[in-house]
Amino acid sequence: MYAVLKNLMLPGEIKTQKFETVISKLKDYYCPKQLVISERYKFNSRKQKEGESVNDFIIELRRLASSCKFDAFLDQALRDRLVASLSDDIMVRKLLAEPSALSFDSACKTVMDMDTVRKNTAVMHERVEAETLSIRQKFKNQSSKLQSHKHEDVSSKAIQKKKYVGERNSSHGNACGRCGRKSHSKSECPAKDWVCFNCSKKGHTSHMCRNNKKSVNNVEINNVFSNALKTTVCINDITFLDFEVDSGAAVTLLPMNVYNAELSGFLLQPSEVRLITANWKSMKTMGRDWLDIVNPLWRSQIVCTKQVEVLVVNDRSVEKFKVKYPKVFSNNVEPIKVFEATIVLKENVVPVFLRAYDVPYAIRDQVIKELNALESQGIITKVSHSQWASPIVCVPRKNGKIRLCVDLKVTVNRYVEMDYYPLPKIDDIFNSLSGCKYFCVLDLTNAYLQLSVADSCKHLLTVNTHVGLYCFNRLCFGLKSAPPIFQSVMDSVVRGIPRVAAYLDDVVVGGANLDECKRHLGSVLSRFEKYNIKINTEKCHFFKESIDYLGYRLNGSGLYPNPEKVDAIKNAPVPVNVTQLKSYLGLLNYYHTFLSLSSLSDVMEPLLSLTRKKSEWNWSSKCERAFIKTKDLIAEKSCLVLYNSNLPLVVATDSSSYNIGAVLSHIIDDREHPIMFASTTLSETEKRYMTDHEPLKQIFNPSKSIPQLSAARLQRWAIILAAYNYEIVFKKGECNSNADGLSRLPLESKESVDNECCLVSVVASFEEKLLTFKNIEQETCLDDILVKVVGCLNNGWPHFSQLNDELKPFYKNRLKLSLESGCILFGNRVVIPKRLQVQVLDILHKGHPGIVRCKLLARSYVWWPTIEVDILKYVQSCMPCQVNQYDKIKKIYAPLPETSQTWMRLHLDLFDAQQCKFLILIDDYSKWIEVWLMQSTDTKSVVDKLKSCFACFGLPAIVLADKEPPFNSENFKQFLLKNNIKYMNSPPYNPTSNGLAERGVQTIKKYLLKNVVAGCPPGKEVMKDKLLGCLSNYRNTPCTTTQVAPAELMFKFRTRTQLSWLIPKSKVQLDLNTPVTREFSIDDKVLIKKNFINKKGYTWELGRVTKKIGSVVYLVKVNEKIRKVHLNQMRKSYLANHLHSPKSLSVCEDLSFSNLGSHSNNTTNINDTLGTKLTTRRYPERERKAPDRYQP
């Protein structure tokens, strides 16, 4: 302690310190302060350990809670922790069934009583367990006695003596049916509130439980097989001997001591298998006795020739490779070593620079975050200029993030030279895996992004974003030459490793046995670590006996077609009408030449008979047999062909109103031979997608850019297709019968969730809780009328006469109704359930707008059949609106001329309201209102407010105000005069001349007065807050005069408000204001700015462009010398073609040509010819020749 104290007192000495200081230092060191957060974390993390008694656990909880400072919350905290941490589920259920006012002491008493009952029950069962041990001992003694008779072929049968213990119910008599005692009746039994340990139900004890009653039998075995059949078992390279083979056993058991000694390195997984011994249930087992009866010599016919391999695939199996090759399994973003991609362009290519696509404001932050992440990882680099630029497309991911894809279709892909490195053939890949029994499939992480691009090619992969240009340092997805480039790299990496093949980023490893597969996998991972290649563990498969690879199923027996190829045919449902049957017959006719049956028409006759005129639909057994037989014909191997990378591919697709079908085929001898069939049922969301036919030729056209306003799902498909060479061809329905048949015979499919769901929400105010689309979805399910509407939308509408009056308004508008995220949409407006209509009316009337303005606002967001009438009644019943209603008297006045644009004429006025002074400004065109709460109304205060306003919106042309101070002051007039603003004033006692300002004053006063009537206390701070709310509501609510919101007219777009959450924007506007860049071509004549002559001008020299070396940099030949010149130092020369080498042109403030001299013998002095003013021809001088005369 002295050493500790000495160190605590440094740099001082102990003898110089006071006693209180020494004690304080020691207390701080040996008794540190406890952190409440840390102590509560220990308390909340405490759970009942295995083998820990309930009493010990309760005591430990009390000890931990003593330092948590729960104070008044202590009892509840202890109770909640006890319930949440008990390991016995029966106790937890018992406590959860108690009333909510359960105290900690009551909970402790309950669980302690249950623990006591359980212990007593265990004592009662000790006798049964003792009998079981006796049986095992007898079994062991009998087995040891018979060890000397190993070679006997026939043994006597086991003699079993069953001692009947007796059924439990026989001894009950008139006993209680709950607990079994005779001292009380069933209604008075205390066990009526107990929970049974057997069935977990309340009202009886376990030994009186009627569920799964079991009889206990004693079994004595007098004789067993002494010569057990054994084999060698190998579990993950660990060999065991003397495993007994018992064909009658359902499971194989391993003693715990063997596991601890030999298999402790493997993690045990929880098992759901429940094993019941003979003590609890009588089971009739045959074991191996039946073999002696069937074949007494069965042992001599069994020869164990090889050991049995048992593959236990768990995390520890792969963990060894993760530890040995950490770089391969890491998230490191470093590129692949040694190799890099080179992009070769065709000759005489003109660079293509495309502007950036507009990014929605809602995801701009995500885009910037993703760009910053890619830049920090070294995948992209920000650049200031580039001759090439491709736009990016933002595709949402399922996890809510976005993926940035590059649209290279009309930029690099159009001019890139294809790398003709061949992709591996399917036959070659599977030939290298011949004889393998175990397989591993490795998937590379962001495969293309691991491969670096050569420095000379990086500028070709420049992307244009809303925040500038970025250059890809790695190979990006979407480049046409990327697959062969990456395939060549992977072939070089895995070359020389046996039984390994790579197809792009999918690498398959095989082995004839488990050891060989592991050796090959280790070789591949070692090679990957050498070249710094990373794999995605989540998508990898290790040590599988069967894998699906490249559309085939591969296992130890060989290569098989993937059954999913023909699932669309084999599982096709029976046609239910003539239309579906005709589509199926069209599919048969399309492939009839490939079918192996010559008399196909005879087989199809029962089906054809149903399609004839005046034939009734009767699907008979003959039709069923013909349908099944024809399906087998299409799905058999004689019709299908194997994929061949050297043959052209065709994907034929078609869709019906409820299903889509597709066929993948090869073109062989100008005929389509099917490879694979596919069919799926559309989900309810997909059924509402817009169906395109010929427009898809333009949307997915490989030579055109992705339409910026297309749906996100179309953009994703376009990005995927960008990596392929393809052509889109439109075929009519009668010529597309193969896909048409599949589209009308749907397979069952799960409902898919569209990631692009509409967000529908209604906002009350900044202070109130949001009314979101979740609330609307919940209330829609509870609304009787809307539930019927949803049913009609899903299943079809009945006849109008069969509908009740409540559904008829929906029927009339049925073409405008749709379902989205559980809500009904009326066009772009959400249908409000009955219970939420009043709440929505409150939102619409927020700020007390009039009837017309409320209706205009509602028409943008919400709908129900009686919404117009409900708005009228609601506004008319609004007390603040009715009390402050103005008397509408028509007055005659001469209107001011209408303005043609915003901020041309402004109306000013001052007014008082609620003991406060205000300055109001209104734009005549947009009806935009600005209101300021004024401390003073002198000229300086008013001018200061106008200056700040003009700084934001610019100077107006006219300002209209009355002749009252301060508008009639000289300073005010001078302020307007200096800014070239015309001042107009209205005549005295005629406020209608400035009627727009007076109407604005009326609107603001009415709002403030209504809020006071509604209970808002007066005051400047409150008034300022309410004024901001008034302006926000007014500016974003459509005006009755213009039918458009003032903010929309003012800024040319609809500003973001609380109601904007109702329907999200799915389209973005194109920015067409991109400036045109000046460019010069080779051999263009230009004038080059030389340098300063004096402070007034520059010197220009005539030159010729020889090469363009950058987006704004050129090489120009001037006086037989090559100069590098910036675009800003060049301008087009319009001098005559024969002026090849003029002297420098001096260009000053007044252009003078006095220094121009003669250029050649064929030219005269420019000053002599042009005088003091030089004029040049825009085009070369015409060369005139003498006409040819007619000579007879």
TANOR-V870088 format. One record per residue. N is the residue number from 1. RES is the residue in one small letter. OMEGA is omega in whole degrees, 0 to 359 (* if undefined). Layout:
n,res,omega
N,RES,OMEGA
N,RES,OMEGA
This chain:
n,res,omega
1,m,182
2,y,179
3,a,178
4,v,181
5,l,179
6,k,179
7,n,180
8,l,183
9,m,180
10,l,6
11,p,179
12,g,179
13,e,184
14,i,186
15,k,180
16,t,183
17,q,176
18,k,182
19,f,180
20,e,179
21,t,179
22,v,180
23,i,180
24,s,179
25,k,181
26,l,178
27,k,179
28,d,182
29,y,184
30,y,181
31,c,181
32,p,179
33,k,178
34,q,178
35,l,184
36,v,181
37,i,180
38,s,181
39,e,178
40,r,176
41,y,177
42,k,181
43,f,183
44,n,180
45,s,184
46,r,176
47,k,180
48,q,182
49,k,179
50,e,181
51,g,180
52,e,181
53,s,180
54,v,181
55,n,179
56,d,180
57,f,179
58,i,178
59,i,180
60,e,178
61,l,178
62,r,180
63,r,181
64,l,182
65,a,183
66,s,182
67,s,183
68,c,178
69,k,177
70,f,179
71,d,184
72,a,182
73,f,187
74,l,183
75,d,180
76,q,180
77,a,178
78,l,180
79,r,182
80,d,179
81,r,179
82,l,182
83,v,185
84,a,190
85,s,179
86,l,180
87,s,181
88,d,181
89,d,181
90,i,177
91,m,180
92,v,180
93,r,178
94,k,180
95,l,179
96,l,179
97,a,179
98,e,177
99,p,183
100,s,180
101,a,181
102,l,179
103,s,180
104,f,180
105,d,179
106,s,178
107,a,178
108,c,180
109,k,181
110,t,183
111,v,178
112,m,177
113,d,179
114,m,178
115,d,178
116,t,178
117,v,181
118,r,179
119,k,179
120,n,178
121,t,179
122,a,178
123,v,180
124,m,182
125,h,181
126,e,180
127,r,179
128,v,179
129,e,178
130,a,177
131,e,179
132,t,177
133,l,178
134,s,179
135,i,180
136,r,181
137,q,178
138,k,179
139,f,180
140,k,181
141,n,179
142,q,180
143,s,182
144,s,179
145,k,186
146,l,180
147,q,181
148,s,182
149,h,184
150,k,190
151,h,178
152,e,182
153,d,183
154,v,179
155,s,180
156,s,181
157,k,177
158,a,178
159,i,184
160,q,176
161,k,182
162,k,176
163,k,186
164,y,180
165,v,177
166,g,177
167,e,184
168,r,186
169,n,184
170,s,183
171,s,185
172,h,183
173,g,178
174,n,183
175,a,179
176,c,181
177,g,181
178,r,184
179,c,179
180,g,179
181,r,182
182,k,186
183,s,182
184,h,179
185,s,183
186,k,182
187,s,181
188,e,185
189,c,176
190,p,181
191,a,180
192,k,177
193,d,181
194,w,179
195,v,181
196,c,178
197,f,184
198,n,184
199,c,179
200,s,177
201,k,185
202,k,172
203,g,180
204,h,178
205,t,187
206,s,182
207,h,173
208,m,183
209,c,181
210,r,182
211,n,175
212,n,176
213,k,188
214,k,174
215,s,182
216,v,181
217,n,172
218,n,182
219,v,175
220,e,181
221,i,182
222,n,184
223,n,178
224,v,175
225,f,180
226,s,183
227,n,183
228,a,176
229,l,184
230,k,179
231,t,179
232,t,182
233,v,180
234,c,179
235,i,179
236,n,175
237,d,178
238,i,187
239,t,175
240,f,176
241,l,173
242,d,168
243,f,182
244,e,179
245,v,178
246,d,183
247,s,179
248,g,181
249,a,179
250,a,181
251,v,176
252,t,184
253,l,180
254,l,179
255,p,183
256,m,181
257,n,177
258,v,177
259,y,181
260,n,183
261,a,189
262,e,189
263,l,181
264,s,179
265,g,180
266,f,180
267,l,176
268,l,178
269,q,178
270,p,181
271,s,178
272,e,181
273,v,180
274,r,181
275,l,181
276,i,182
277,t,182
278,a,179
279,n,184
280,w,181
281,k,179
282,s,183
283,m,177
284,k,182
285,t,180
286,m,180
287,g,179
288,r,181
289,d,185
290,w,179
291,l,179
292,d,179
293,i,182
294,v,184
295,n,183
296,p,183
297,l,186
298,w,182
299,r,183
300,s,181
301,q,180
302,i,178
303,v,180
304,c,185
305,t,181
306,k,181
307,q,180
308,v,179
309,e,175
310,v,184
311,l,177
312,v,182
313,v,176
314,n,183
315,d,182
316,r,179
317,s,180
318,v,184
319,e,179
320,k,179
321,f,178
322,k,179
323,v,183
324,k,182
325,y,185
326,p,182
327,k,182
328,v,182
329,f,183
330,s,177
331,n,180
332,n,184
333,v,178
334,e,184
335,p,176
336,i,180
337,k,174
338,v,187
339,f,172
340,e,184
341,a,177
342,t,181
343,i,182
344,v,179
345,l,175
346,k,182
347,e,176
348,n,180
349,v,176
350,v,181
351,p,180
352,v,180
353,f,180
354,l,178
355,r,181
356,a,173
357,y,175
358,d,180
359,v,178
360,p,181
361,y,184
362,a,183
363,i,181
364,r,179
365,d,178
366,q,179
367,v,179
368,i,179
369,k,179
370,e,178
371,l,178
372,n,179
373,a,179
374,l,179
375,e,179
376,s,178
377,q,179
378,g,180
379,i,178
380,i,178
381,t,180
382,k,179
383,v,183
384,s,180
385,h,179
386,s,176
387,q,179
388,w,175
389,a,177
390,s,179
391,p,176
392,i,176
393,v,182
394,c,182
395,v,180
396,p,175
397,r,179
398,k,181
399,n,178
400,g,178
401,k,180
402,i,176
403,r,181
404,l,179
405,c,183
406,v,178
407,d,183
408,l,188
409,k,186
410,v,177
411,t,187
412,v,185
413,n,182
414,r,187
415,y,183
416,v,174
417,e,183
418,m,173
419,d,187
420,y,172
421,y,188
422,p,168
423,l,184
424,p,177
425,k,181
426,i,180
427,d,180
428,d,181
429,i,184
430,f,175
431,n,178
432,s,180
433,l,181
434,s,179
435,g,181
436,c,176
437,k,180
438,y,187
439,f,172
440,c,177
441,v,182
442,l,179
443,d,183
444,l,179
445,t,179
446,n,193
447,a,185
448,y,183
449,l,176
450,q,185
451,l,180
452,s,177
453,v,180
454,a,182
455,d,182
456,s,183
457,c,186
458,k,182
459,h,179
460,l,182
461,l,176
462,t,179
463,v,181
464,n,180
465,t,180
466,h,178
467,v,176
468,g,183
469,l,176
470,y,180
471,c,178
472,f,174
473,n,180
474,r,179
475,l,184
476,c,179
477,f,180
478,g,177
479,l,186
480,k,182
481,s,183
482,a,182
483,p,180
484,p,179
485,i,182
486,f,179
487,q,179
488,s,178
489,v,182
490,m,177
491,d,179
492,s,182
493,v,186
494,v,183
495,r,177
496,g,179
497,i,183
498,p,175
499,r,177
500,v,178
501,a,180
502,a,172
503,y,187
504,l,184
505,d,177
506,d,182
507,v,179
508,v,181
509,v,182
510,g,178
511,g,180
512,a,174
513,n,185
514,l,180
515,d,181
516,e,178
517,c,179
518,k,179
519,r,180
520,h,177
521,l,177
522,g,178
523,s,180
524,v,181
525,l,176
526,s,177
527,r,177
528,f,179
529,e,179
530,k,183
531,y,176
532,n,178
533,i,181
534,k,179
535,i,179
536,n,186
537,t,184
538,e,182
539,k,180
540,c,176
541,h,185
542,f,170
543,f,177
544,k,176
545,e,178
546,s,181
547,i,171
548,d,186
549,y,176
550,l,176
551,g,180
552,y,175
553,r,186
554,l,175
555,n,183
556,g,181
557,s,179
558,g,183
559,l,183
560,y,173
561,p,178
562,n,180
563,p,180
564,e,180
565,k,185
566,v,177
567,d,181
568,a,178
569,i,185
570,k,182
571,n,180
572,a,182
573,p,179
574,v,177
575,p,182
576,v,178
577,n,184
578,v,181
579,t,179
580,q,180
581,l,178
582,k,177
583,s,179
584,y,178
585,l,174
586,g,176
587,l,178
588,l,182
589,n,181
590,y,184
591,y,187
592,h,181
593,t,182
594,f,184
595,l,186
596,s,182
597,l,183
598,s,182
599,s,181
600,l,182
601,s,179
602,d,179
603,v,184
604,m,185
605,e,178
606,p,179
607,l,181
608,l,182
609,s,180
610,l,182
611,t,181
612,r,181
613,k,180
614,k,178
615,s,180
616,e,181
617,w,180
618,n,183
619,w,185
620,s,178
621,s,176
622,k,177
623,c,180
624,e,180
625,r,179
626,a,180
627,f,181
628,i,182
629,k,179
630,t,176
631,k,179
632,d,179
633,l,181
634,i,186
635,a,183
636,e,187
637,k,182
638,s,179
639,c,182
640,l,175
641,v,178
642,l,180
643,y,179
644,n,184
645,s,180
646,n,182
647,l,178
648,p,182
649,l,175
650,v,174
651,v,179
652,a,182
653,t,175
654,d,181
655,s,169
656,s,182
657,s,184
658,y,186
659,n,173
660,i,179
661,g,181
662,a,177
663,v,174
664,l,187
665,s,170
666,h,173
667,i,179
668,i,181
669,d,177
670,d,176
671,r,179
672,e,176
673,h,187
674,p,173
675,i,186
676,m,176
677,f,178
678,a,178
679,s,179
680,t,178
681,t,179
682,l,174
683,s,180
684,e,178
685,t,183
686,e,179
687,k,181
688,r,177
689,y,175
690,m,181
691,t,179
692,d,177
693,h,180
694,e,177
695,p,179
696,l,177
697,k,179
698,q,182
699,i,183
700,f,181
701,n,183
702,p,181
703,s,180
704,k,181
705,s,179
706,i,177
707,p,186
708,q,184
709,l,180
710,s,181
711,a,183
712,a,180
713,r,176
714,l,178
715,q,179
716,r,179
717,w,180
718,a,178
719,i,179
720,i,182
721,l,183
722,a,181
723,a,184
724,y,169
725,n,185
726,y,176
727,e,181
728,i,181
729,v,177
730,f,178
731,k,177
732,k,185
733,g,181
734,e,178
735,c,184
736,n,188
737,s,179
738,n,178
739,a,180
740,d,179
741,g,179
742,l,182
743,s,180
744,r,175
745,l,192
746,p,168
747,l,177
748,e,179
749,s,180
750,k,178
751,e,178
752,s,181
753,v,180
754,d,179
755,n,184
756,e,180
757,c,180
758,c,175
759,l,185
760,v,179
761,s,178
762,v,187
763,v,181
764,a,179
765,s,180
766,f,184
767,e,187
768,e,181
769,k,181
770,l,170
771,l,189
772,t,179
773,f,175
774,k,177
775,n,180
776,i,179
777,e,180
778,q,181
779,e,177
780,t,179
781,c,181
782,l,180
783,d,185
784,d,182
785,i,183
786,l,175
787,v,177
788,k,178
789,v,178
790,v,178
791,g,178
792,c,179
793,l,181
794,n,189
795,n,181
796,g,183
797,w,173
798,p,179
799,h,184
800,f,182
801,s,181
802,q,182
803,l,174
804,n,185
805,d,182
806,e,182
807,l,183
808,k,176
809,p,178
810,f,179
811,y,181
812,k,180
813,n,187
814,r,180
815,l,180
816,k,185
817,l,176
818,s,180
819,l,178
820,e,177
821,s,178
822,g,180
823,c,176
824,i,179
825,l,173
826,f,191
827,g,176
828,n,183
829,r,181
830,v,178
831,v,185
832,i,175
833,p,186
834,k,186
835,r,182
836,l,185
837,q,179
838,v,179
839,q,178
840,v,177
841,l,175
842,d,180
843,i,181
844,l,182
845,h,177
846,k,186
847,g,176
848,h,171
849,p,181
850,g,184
851,i,183
852,v,181
853,r,175
854,c,179
855,k,179
856,l,179
857,l,181
858,a,182
859,r,177
860,s,190
861,y,191
862,v,179
863,w,161
864,w,191
865,p,185
866,t,186
867,i,181
868,e,180
869,v,182
870,d,177
871,i,179
872,l,181
873,k,183
874,y,180
875,v,180
876,q,179
877,s,180
878,c,184
879,m,179
880,p,180
881,c,183
882,q,180
883,v,184
884,n,180
885,q,179
886,y,177
887,d,185
888,k,178
889,i,180
890,k,178
891,k,182
892,i,176
893,y,179
894,a,183
895,p,175
896,l,178
897,p,181
898,e,177
899,t,185
900,s,180
901,q,182
902,t,172
903,w,175
904,m,180
905,r,180
906,l,179
907,h,182
908,l,174
909,d,174
910,l,177
911,f,179
912,d,176
913,a,177
914,q,176
915,q,178
916,c,179
917,k,185
918,f,171
919,l,183
920,i,178
921,l,182
922,i,175
923,d,185
924,d,186
925,y,185
926,s,184
927,k,176
928,w,183
929,i,169
930,e,180
931,v,178
932,w,172
933,l,190
934,m,170
935,q,179
936,s,181
937,t,177
938,d,186
939,t,182
940,k,181
941,s,180
942,v,180
943,v,179
944,d,178
945,k,180
946,l,178
947,k,180
948,s,180
949,c,180
950,f,177
951,a,180
952,c,190
953,f,180
954,g,183
955,l,176
956,p,176
957,a,184
958,i,172
959,v,182
960,l,179
961,a,177
962,d,184
963,k,180
964,e,176
965,p,2
966,p,185
967,f,179
968,n,181
969,s,181
970,e,180
971,n,179
972,f,180
973,k,179
974,q,177
975,f,179
976,l,182
977,l,180
978,k,181
979,n,176
980,n,178
981,i,180
982,k,182
983,y,176
984,m,178
985,n,182
986,s,179
987,p,179
988,p,175
989,y,177
990,n,184
991,p,180
992,t,177
993,s,174
994,n,189
995,g,181
996,l,178
997,a,179
998,e,178
999,r,176
1000,g,176
1001,v,179
1002,q,180
1003,t,182
1004,i,179
1005,k,181
1006,k,180
1007,y,181
1008,l,181
1009,l,179
1010,k,180
1011,n,176
1012,v,178
1013,v,181
1014,a,176
1015,g,180
1016,c,181
1017,p,179
1018,p,180
1019,g,186
1020,k,181
1021,e,177
1022,v,181
1023,m,180
1024,k,180
1025,d,179
1026,k,179
1027,l,178
1028,l,177
1029,g,178
1030,c,181
1031,l,179
1032,s,180
1033,n,183
1034,y,186
1035,r,184
1036,n,176
1037,t,181
1038,p,180
1039,c,181
1040,t,181
1041,t,184
1042,t,184
1043,q,181
1044,v,178
1045,a,179
1046,p,181
1047,a,180
1048,e,176
1049,l,184
1050,m,187
1051,f,178
1052,k,173
1053,f,180
1054,r,182
1055,t,183
1056,r,178
1057,t,177
1058,q,181
1059,l,180
1060,s,179
1061,w,186
1062,l,182
1063,i,182
1064,p,175
1065,k,176
1066,s,179
1067,k,179
1068,v,181
1069,q,177
1070,l,177
1071,d,184
1072,l,185
1073,n,180
1074,t,182
1075,p,179
1076,v,182
1077,t,176
1078,r,178
1079,e,176
1080,f,178
1081,s,180
1082,i,179
1083,d,175
1084,d,175
1085,k,183
1086,v,171
1087,l,186
1088,i,176
1089,k,187
1090,k,179
1091,n,178
1092,f,169
1093,i,177
1094,n,183
1095,k,186
1096,k,185
1097,g,182
1098,y,176
1099,t,180
1100,w,178
1101,e,180
1102,l,180
1103,g,181
1104,r,181
1105,v,180
1106,t,183
1107,k,174
1108,k,185
1109,i,178
1110,g,181
1111,s,181
1112,v,183
1113,v,183
1114,y,169
1115,l,186
1116,v,178
1117,k,181
1118,v,179
1119,n,177
1120,e,177
1121,k,180
1122,i,179
1123,r,174
1124,k,189
1125,v,175
1126,h,182
1127,l,180
1128,n,179
1129,q,184
1130,m,170
1131,r,184
1132,k,178
1133,s,178
1134,y,177
1135,l,182
1136,a,184
1137,n,184
1138,h,176
1139,l,186
1140,h,187
1141,s,178
1142,p,174
1143,k,183
1144,s,177
1145,l,180
1146,s,181
1147,v,180
1148,c,179
1149,e,172
1150,d,187
1151,l,182
1152,s,181
1153,f,184
1154,s,183
1155,n,181
1156,l,178
1157,g,178
1158,s,187
1159,h,180
1160,s,179
1161,n,183
1162,n,183
1163,t,176
1164,t,180
1165,n,183
1166,i,180
1167,n,180
1168,d,183
1169,t,188
1170,l,183
1171,g,182
1172,t,183
1173,k,182
1174,l,173
1175,t,182
1176,t,177
1177,r,178
1178,r,180
1179,y,179
1180,p,181
1181,e,183
1182,r,179
1183,e,184
1184,r,179
1185,k,178
1186,a,182
1187,p,175
1188,d,181
1189,r,178
1190,y,179
1191,q,180
1192,p,*
